[in-house]
């Protein structure tokens, strides 16, 4: 698996993913678990994983490797 996102993009993905995870966890602790909150937690975990590995499967599928947005 090759890297297809840059360092800054990776940092934003990690920060955003951790924010989503914290939000979903706090909401689940207060109100109980629902499908929407589990979906938000999963999306946050996916963004953290993308940031750590520097690989985005959506960017790879859309052939956005040379995009200025991802670097």
Protein Blocks (a to p, Z undefined) as FASTA:
>chain_A
ZZfbdfklmmmmmmmmmmmmmmmmmmmmmnopafklmmmmmmmmmmmmmmmnopafklmm
nopmlpmklZZ
